[in-house]
Amino acid sequence: MARKKRKSSALALLNGLLTLIVIGIIAAGGIAYWGMTQYYAEGPRDTEAAFLIPKGATLRGLVTPLEEQGFIDNALVMQAAIRLGSTEANLLPGQYVIPAKASMADILEIITTTKPQEFFLNVIPGETSWQVVQRLNDPAQSLAGETVEVPAEGTLLAERHDFFPGDTRATLLESMQQKMKDEIARVWAARDPAINDVIKTPEEMVIMASLVEKETGVETERPLVAAVFINRLKKSMRLQTDPTVIYGITNGQGPLGRGLTRSELNAKTPYNTYQIDGLPPTPIANPGTAALEAVAHPAETNYLYFVAKGTNPSDGHLFAATYAEHRKNVALYRKAEDEAAREELEAQEASEAGDTTQ
């Protein structure tokens, strides 16, 4: 009887353990199912919003800010999902746009498999430092810190400058200036020795490059324009370029918005290259690498003059080695200018007459 009683107790204990195990499995399954539904369920945010991943952040470290900013409503589920399957290796710092109602699964997919938004400020070749700083100080930029003062002309490299959201304006400006210093040093070190007679310092190279940048936006013309200016200096001819006169009037604070007057062309100012010998005292814009290279390696030509082909800047210029050739080119430009004016007038008259075929 005692043996039967012990066997019965053992069976009861075993049945109890099995029951607990089954209950545990069912409970674990229920929890797992609940967790999965939470993981894939719509998120709590009703609107699209930006989320910033700081430099050096880890996935696990992002759970709290995601919850605090209302992107998720259960940090434990997110932490469990990260432990079970996500990897830190693909995490890139930066700002990500999280769609409205994005699930935890959606968020992890976005921040581990896509690239963050790009933040940059373009210094367009030929822009003045004043123009660049207007954008740099714009409150709409994702930059921090106090506004910055306008730096010296020609000290900002004309290219794209990337930054991280929250970087300061001063830091970005310093980066722009350092890139320009580095590029000037590199181009100057590899310059053609033939320019040394008239371009004697890196600073003069930048001044000349700014003139080239303002005179043409056609890439293939830059070495030709540089050659014209250098050839004129070698012959002690004045540069006679309108952009320098304009800069002396505006100080680089936006376009002049009109043509130059005779009195302005006759005024002897530091920037009026119709009235002064040699280069103006400073650059008149921020040149890019192509313009610096054009001055350091000008085209081999005897051109001394150039004039626009027409009213469209993208059409480029006509170049000449003699004044007689230049006068012919000027006549061609004036003819193109007259034709453009006539076409504009005809189009205006047609529009006023109700002709929609123009």
C-alpha positions in Angstrom: 0.0 0.0 0.0 2.8 2.4 0.9 4.5 1.7 -2.5 1.2 2.4 -4.3 0.8 5.7 -2.3 4.4 6.8 -3.2 3.8 6.0 -6.9 0.5 7.9 -6.8 2.2 11.0 -5.2 5.0 10.9 -7.8 2.5 10.8 -10.6 0.6 13.7 -9.1 3.8 15.7 -8.8 4.8 14.9 -12.4 1.4 15.9 -13.6 1.6 19.1 -11.7 5.0 19.9 -13.2 3.8 19.1 -16.6 0.8 21.3 -16.1 3.0 24.2 -14.9 5.3 23.7 -17.9 2.3 23.8 -20.3 0.9 26.9 -18.6 4.3 28.5 -18.8 4.6 27.7 -22.5 1.1 29.0 -23.1 1.9 32.2 -21.1 5.2 32.7 -22.9 3.5 32.2 -26.2 0.9 34.7 -25.2 3.5 37.2 -24.1 5.5 36.7 -27.3 2.3 37.1 -29.4 1.4 40.3 -27.5 5.0 41.6 -28.0 4.9 40.9 -31.7 1.6 42.6 -32.1 2.9 45.6 -30.2 6.1 45.6 -32.3 4.2 45.7 -35.6 1.3 47.8 -34.4 0.9 51.4 -35.6 2.9 53.9 -33.6 1.4 56.6 -31.4 2.6 59.7 -33.4 -0.1 61.1 -35.6 2.3 63.2 -37.8 5.5 62.8 -39.6 8.5 64.0 -37.5 12.3 64.2 -37.6 14.3 62.1 -35.2 18.0 62.8 -34.6 20.5 60.1 -33.9 23.5 61.7 -32.2 27.1 60.9 -33.0 28.2 57.8 -31.1 24.7 56.7 -30.2 23.7 53.0 -29.9 20.4 51.4 -30.8 19.7 50.5 -27.1 20.5 54.1 -26.2 17.9 55.4 -28.6 14.9 53.6 -27.0 14.4 56.2 -24.3 14.5 59.3 -26.6 12.2 57.4 -29.0 9.7 56.9 -26.1 10.2 60.5 -24.8 9.5 62.0 -28.2 6.4 59.9 -28.7 7.5 57.6 -31.5 7.0 54.5 -29.4 4.9 53.7 -26.3 6.5 50.6 -25.0 10.3 50.7 -24.4 10.4 47.1 -23.1 9.2 45.7 -26.4 11.6 47.9 -28.3 14.5 46.8 -26.1 13.5 43.1 -26.6 13.4 43.5 -30.4 16.8 45.1 -30.4 18.3 42.3 -28.3 16.7 39.6 -30.5 17.6 40.8 -33.9 18.9 44.3 -34.7 22.5 45.1 -35.3 24.5 48.2 -34.2 26.8 48.0 -37.2 24.4 49.7 -39.6 23.5 52.7 -37.4 24.4 56.0 -39.0 24.2 59.3 -37.0 22.0 62.0 -38.4 18.4 63.1 -38.8 15.8 60.7 -40.1 12.2 61.4 -41.0 9.8 59.0 -39.3 6.4 58.7 -41.0 3.1 59.1 -39.0 2.0 56.0 -37.2 5.3 54.2 -37.9 5.6 51.0 -36.0 8.6 49.9 -34.0 9.5 47.6 -36.8 9.2 50.5 -39.3 11.4 52.7 -37.1 14.1 50.1 -36.7 14.0 49.5 -40.5 14.4 53.2 -41.2 17.3 53.9 -38.8 19.3 50.8 -39.6 18.9 50.4 -43.4 18.5 53.9 -44.8 20.7 56.9 -44.8 20.0 60.1 -42.8 18.9 63.3 -44.4 21.7 65.4 -45.9 22.4 68.8 -44.5 24.7 71.1 -46.4 25.3 74.7 -47.5 26.4 75.4 -51.0 28.8 78.2 -51.7 28.1 78.8 -55.4 31.1 79.8 -57.4 31.1 83.6 -57.7 29.0 84.3 -54.6 30.3 86.9 -52.2 31.0 86.3 -48.6 28.0 88.6 -47.7 25.7 86.4 -49.8 26.9 83.2 -48.2 26.6 84.5 -44.6 23.0 85.6 -45.3 22.1 81.9 -45.8 24.5 80.7 -43.0 22.7 83.0 -40.5 19.2 82.0 -41.7 17.2 80.7 -38.8 15.7 78.0 -41.1 19.1 76.3 -41.3 19.6 73.4 -38.9 22.5 75.1 -37.3 23.1 76.3 -33.7 25.0 79.1 -32.1 25.2 82.9 -32.6 25.1 84.5 -36.0 28.5 85.0 -37.6 30.1 88.1 -39.1 30.9 88.4 -42.8 34.4 87.0 -43.3 37.0 88.4 -45.7 36.1 88.1 -49.4 37.5 85.1 -51.1 38.1 83.1 -48.0 35.3 80.5 -48.5 35.8 77.7 -50.9 33.0 77.6 -53.5 31.7 74.0 -53.1 29.2 72.0 -51.1 29.8 72.0 -47.3 28.1 69.3 -45.4 27.3 69.6 -41.7 25.6 67.7 -38.9 22.3 69.1 -37.6 23.1 71.1 -34.5 26.6 72.1 -35.6 27.3 75.8 -34.9 27.5 78.4 -37.6 30.9 79.4 -36.4 32.2 75.8 -36.8 30.8 75.5 -40.3 32.3 78.9 -41.3 35.7 77.8 -39.9 35.5 74.6 -41.9 34.7 76.5 -45.1 37.7 78.8 -44.5 40.1 75.9 -43.7 39.1 74.1 -46.9 39.8 77.3 -48.9 43.3 77.6 -47.3 44.1 74.0 -48.1 42.9 74.3 -51.7 44.8 77.5 -52.3 48.0 75.9 -50.9 47.5 72.8 -53.1 46.8 74.8 -56.3 49.5 77.3 -55.7 52.2 74.7 -55.2 51.4 73.1 -58.6 51.0 76.4 -60.5 52.5 77.0 -64.0 55.7 79.0 -63.4 54.8 81.1 -66.4 52.3 83.1 -64.3 54.9 84.1 -61.7 55.7 87.4 -63.5 52.2 88.8 -62.8 50.7 86.5 -60.2 53.3 86.7 -57.4 51.4 85.4 -54.4 48.6 83.0 -53.5 46.5 86.0 -52.5 46.9 87.4 -56.0 45.9 84.1 -57.5 42.6 84.2 -55.5 41.9 87.8 -56.6 42.4 86.8 -60.2 40.3 83.6 -59.8 37.4 85.7 -58.4 37.5 87.9 -61.5 37.5 84.8 -63.7 34.5 83.4 -61.7 32.5 86.6 -62.2 33.2 86.9 -65.9 32.2 83.4 -67.0 30.1 80.5 -65.8 31.2 78.4 -68.7 33.6 75.8 -67.4 35.6 75.5 -70.6 36.2 79.3 -70.8 37.8 79.8 -67.4 41.4 79.1 -68.6 40.8 81.4 -71.6 39.5 84.3 -69.5 42.4 83.8 -67.1 44.8 83.9 -70.0 43.3 87.2 -71.2 43.7 88.8 -67.9 47.3 87.5 -67.4 48.3 88.5 -70.9 47.0 92.0 -70.3 48.9 92.3 -67.1 52.1 91.1 -68.8 51.6 93.9 -71.4 50.8 96.5 -68.6 47.2 96.8 -69.9 44.4 97.5 -67.5 42.0 94.7 -66.8 38.9 96.7 -67.6 36.4 94.3 -66.2 32.9 95.4 -65.1 32.5 93.1 -62.1 35.3 94.8 -60.2 33.6 98.2 -60.7 30.2 96.7 -59.6 31.9 95.2 -56.5 33.3 98.6 -55.6 29.8 100.0 -55.6 27.9 97.2 -53.9 30.6 95.8 -51.6 29.3 92.4 -52.6 25.9 93.0 -51.0 23.8 91.7 -53.8 23.6 92.5 -57.5 23.7 96.1 -58.8 20.4 95.6 -60.7 21.3 98.0 -63.5 24.0 98.8 -66.0 27.0 100.9 -65.0 26.9 104.6 -65.7 29.6 106.5 -67.5 30.5 108.4 -64.3 30.9 105.1 -62.4 33.3 103.8 -65.1 35.2 107.1 -65.0 35.5 107.2 -61.2 38.9 106.3 -59.8 38.2 103.9 -57.0 40.3 101.0 -55.7 38.1 98.5 -57.6 37.7 100.3 -60.9 40.0 98.3 -63.2 39.2 100.8 -66.0 41.1 103.4 -63.9 43.7 101.5 -61.9 46.6 99.4 -62.9 46.9 95.7 -62.0 44.5 93.8 -59.7 41.9 95.2 -57.3 42.9 95.1 -53.6 40.9 92.1 -52.7 38.9 89.3 -54.3 35.4 90.3 -55.5 33.8 86.9 -54.8 34.5 83.4 -53.6 36.0 81.3 -56.4 35.8 77.5 -56.8 38.6 75.1 -57.5 38.1 75.3 -61.3 38.7 79.0 -61.3 41.8 78.7 -59.1 43.1 76.0 -61.4 42.4 78.2 -64.5 44.6 81.0 -63.1 47.3 78.6 -62.0 47.2 76.9 -65.5 45.9 79.5 -68.0 45.3 78.6 -71.6 48.3 79.1 -74.0 46.9 81.9 -76.1 47.6 85.4 -77.2 44.1 86.6 -76.6 43.8 90.1 -75.0 40.0 90.7 -75.3 36.7 89.0 -74.9 33.0 90.0 -75.2 29.8 88.0 -74.7 28.4 86.2 -77.7 24.9 87.3 -76.8 22.5 88.1 -74.0 22.5 84.5 -72.6 25.5 84.0 -70.3 25.6 80.3 -71.1 26.5 81.1 -74.7 29.9 82.2 -73.6 32.3 84.7 -75.1 34.1 85.7 -78.3 37.9 86.1 -77.9 40.3 88.2 -79.8 44.0 88.8 -80.0 43.8 92.3 -81.5 41.6 95.3 -80.9 40.4 95.3 -84.5 39.1 91.7 -84.0 37.6 92.7 -80.7 35.7 95.5 -82.4 34.2 93.1 -84.8 33.2 90.8 -82.0 31.6 93.7 -80.1 29.6 94.5 -83.3 28.4 90.9 -83.3 27.4 91.1 -79.6 25.4 94.3 -80.3 23.7 92.7 -83.2 22.7 89.7 -81.0 21.6 92.2 -78.3 19.4 94.1 -80.8 17.9 90.8 -82.1 17.1 89.7 -78.6 15.5 93.0 -77.8 13.4 92.8 -81.0 12.3 89.3 -80.2 11.3 90.4 -76.8 9.3 93.3 -78.1 7.6 91.1 -80.7 6.7 88.6 -78.0 5.3 91.4 -75.8 3.2 92.8 -78.6 1.9 89.4 -79.5 0.9 88.8 -75.9 -0.9 92.1 -75.7 -2.7 91.3 -78.9 -3.9 88.0 -77.4 -1.7 85.8 -79.7 -0.9 82.6 -77.6 1.2 81.0 -80.4 4.3 82.9 -79.4 
